[in-house]
Structures are given as C-alpha cells and as structure tokens.
Amino acid sequence: PSVPMPGYDVQVVDEHGEPVPPGHEGSIVVRLPLPPGTLSTLWGDDDRYVASYLSAFSGYYLTGDGGYVDEDGYLFVLGRTDDVINVAGHRLSTGSLEAVLAAHPAVAECVVIGVADEIKGQVPRGFVVLKAGAPTDRLADELVAAVRDNIGAVACFRTVDVVPALPKTRSGKILRKTMRGIADGREEPVPSTIEDPAVLDALKPILQR
C-alpha cells in the first residue's frame, strides 16, 4: 500500500462511477486530466485507447485494477478487475480472497483461481506457500474459516492446498490463467516466459484433482 504521488487524483469508484467510502472495494481510477507526460494514447489506435481506458467512467482514466483506500488515504491494490469469478451469480474478486489468505501469519504467498463447477458455475480454489517452519496443523480449516468470516459464505471457499511454490513468469507474475486451464482439464501451453517449468509440472497433479 502507498499514497498516490502528487499530481494524480486516484480514486476508487463503484460500478456506477461513484466514489466509495474508505475500506470499500471498487475500481481504481484516475481523475482526468492526467498529468503531463503520462500515456496519452496508443500508437496508431486512438479509438482503442479511448474505448479501453476512458469510456468506462466519464471523467476518469480506468486503470483496470481493483482495490480500496483506507481511512488514512493509503491505496491497496487487490488485483485486476477482470480477474473476477462468478459463484452462483455472485461476482467475487480473487484479489479480496487472496488478501484474506495472505493475512494469515503462516502464509508467505498465495493465489486464488476460479474453477468450473457444474452447479455454481465457478468456485474458488486457494493455493498457499508457507513461511519456513510454519505449522500446517488445521491450517486449511483456519483459512477457510477466515474467508467465511471476512467475505462470507457466499464465496463457497472450501478448498485450499499447501504447495511448495507457485508458477511464475521471470518477472514474478503468477500464471493464473495457466493454472485455471489445467484445473478445468484443458491442455495449456507452457508460457515461454515461465521462470521454472518444474514448478508447474509439480503443481499439475494437485490442480487436476
């Protein structure tokens, strides 16, 4: 978390473009006009720039990220707004679920993906990497309970696996799309930017359960 740098009027708005109170999640936007020197268009494609970044909320630049601002003005980025899962008609941000898991003292890093479900459409699955020496007794139960307490039973969060590592690109981005595809039974190509293919190979049997 951090505060926006001077010159940027960063706000969090709801689906109607209205600012939300501190602590409430929404879309992170920047009030126009943007400061001098910022990206003003896409090379040779002004229309796509307008459609992608300036059309969602009038008077704002859409970052594509979701998050919230706390009472002290610190901005928390929870993830991409397009990384949303639909659980029985309820739209849930995987970033908000990950924030709950990451708050557990035993968790070093984590990821939540939405996997296909015949009844609910999608359900969330969690994967956590533990800190060195962290106990695993009742950890899964504690994490499931934490999500229920903070997000609610509507999340239908019931499955969390402890894994030795998460598959990432060389720049550190977790390969969520690849993980989702494998979990849903699709043949997913291994991205050329993957940092360590062995991590994904070790994770496949867990994803396919």
N, C-alpha and C positions, 0 to 999 in steps of 0.2 A: 504493500500500500504506500501511496505517496500523495502529495498535494499537486494539483496541476501547476505547470510552470507559468510564470507571468505572461499575459497576452492570450492565454487560452481559457475561454469560458466553458469549462467542461461541466456537463450536467447529466443527470440520469432521468429518463422520461419513461412513461408507461406506453402502452400500445396506441394511445391517442395523442402522443406527443406532449403530454402534460408532465411537468416535473413531479417526482415522487418524494415523499418525506425521507429524512435521513434513516438509513438502515433498511430501506425497501429496495428490492432489486428491480432493475429495468434495463433499458438500452442506454449505453453510454454514447453521448452525442457532444458535439462542439458547436456552440452558437456561432452563427455567421455574423460578420465576415471573418474568415480565417486570417491569422497574422501574415504579414508579408513573408514571402519565401517558402510558404507551405505549398503542397501539391495542389495546383490549380486546375489540372485536367489530366486526361490520359492521352498520350501521344497519338494524334490522328483519330481520336474517338471521343469527342466532346460529349456526344449523346450518351455513351455508355457511362461516362463519369457522372453525368447528371442523374441517370437512372439508378446507378449503384449507390451513390453517396449523398445526393441532395434531394431526392424525391420522397423518401420515406417520411420525413418530418419537416414541415415547412419551416425554414429559417435555421435549420441545423444541418451539420455535417454528420453523417452516420458512420461511426467507427466500425460497426459490426461486432463489437464486444458487449457483453453484459456484465453488470456489477452493481455496486451501490456506493454511496457516500455516507460515512459515519457522522456522528454528531460533531466531530472535530474537523470535518472537511476533508478527511483522508479518503481517497478513491481506492476501492477494492475491485480489481478486475477478476471476474469469476470464469470467464471463457467466452468463446464465440457464441453469438446469439443463434447461429444456425446449428449449433450442437445441442439441440433440444430433442427430447424424446416424448412420445405420446403414449401415456399409460392410461388405457381405458378412457380416452378422451381428455385427459388432463395433461397439459404441456408442462414438462419439468426440465429445468436446466441441469445438465450433468455437472456444470460448474458448482452449483449450490450443493449438490450431493457430495462432490469431491471436497468442498470446503469443510463439510462435517467430518468426513473421514480423516482429512489432514489435521484436524484439531485434536485427534487422539494422540496422547503422548508417545505411543508405541510406533506410530506411522511415520516413516521417512518420506514416502511419496506414494501417490495413488492415482487411479484413473477409474472412471465410471463410464460404461458404454451401455447403449440400449440394444437389446437383442430381441429378435422376433418372438412373439408369443401368440398362440392360436386364439386365446380368449381375450387378452388385454391389448393386443396389437404389438406392444413393446413392453419389456420390463427391464429395469436397470440391473446390471451386474457390476460388482466392485472388485478391484484388484489392488492389493496393497503390498508395498515393500516395507519391511520393518527396520527400525533402527537396530544397530548392533546390540545384541544381548536382550532385546525386548522380549517379554514373555508372550506366549501365544495362547495360554490357557484362557478360554472363554472370550478371546478377542473378537471372533466373528459375532458372537451374541452381543457383545458390547457395541460394536459398530452398527449392527442392525438396529439396536435399541436407540442409539444416538441419532440415526436418521429418522426413526419414527418420532422421537421427541422433538427434533428440530424442523423436520419437513412435514411429517405427518404420515399416517397410514396410507394415504393416497399414493405415496411413492412406490408402494409394493416392493420395497427393497428387502430382499431375503437372502441374497447370495453374495458372499464376499470371499475371495480366495487370497491367501498369502502366497506371493510369488517371489522368487529371488531377484528379479529385475524386470523392468518394463521395456518393451521395444521402442527405440527412439531413432530419429534421424541424427546425422552427425551434428546438427545444430541444436539438438536437445528436444525436438518436438516429439511428443508421444504419438505413435502410429495408431490413433483411434480408429480411423477408417479401416485399416487393415485388420485390426482386432475384431471390429464388428463383422466384417465379411467372413472371417474364419469362424466366428461364433455362430453365424447364421448358415454355415455349411457351404459357403461359396469358395471357389478357388481364387485366392487373392494373390496377385503377383507380388513378389518381394520388391519394395521400392529400391531404386538404385542408391538412394541417399541413406539407407539404413546404416546405423552405426555398427551393430553386431548381429548378423543373421542368426547366430546361435541362440540369442535371447528369444527371438521369435519362434525358433524351432522348439525350444524347451517349453514355450507357452502354449503351443498348438494343442497338445492333449488336454490341457485344462480348459481352453476355450471351447473345445469340441464336446465337452461333457454335457 
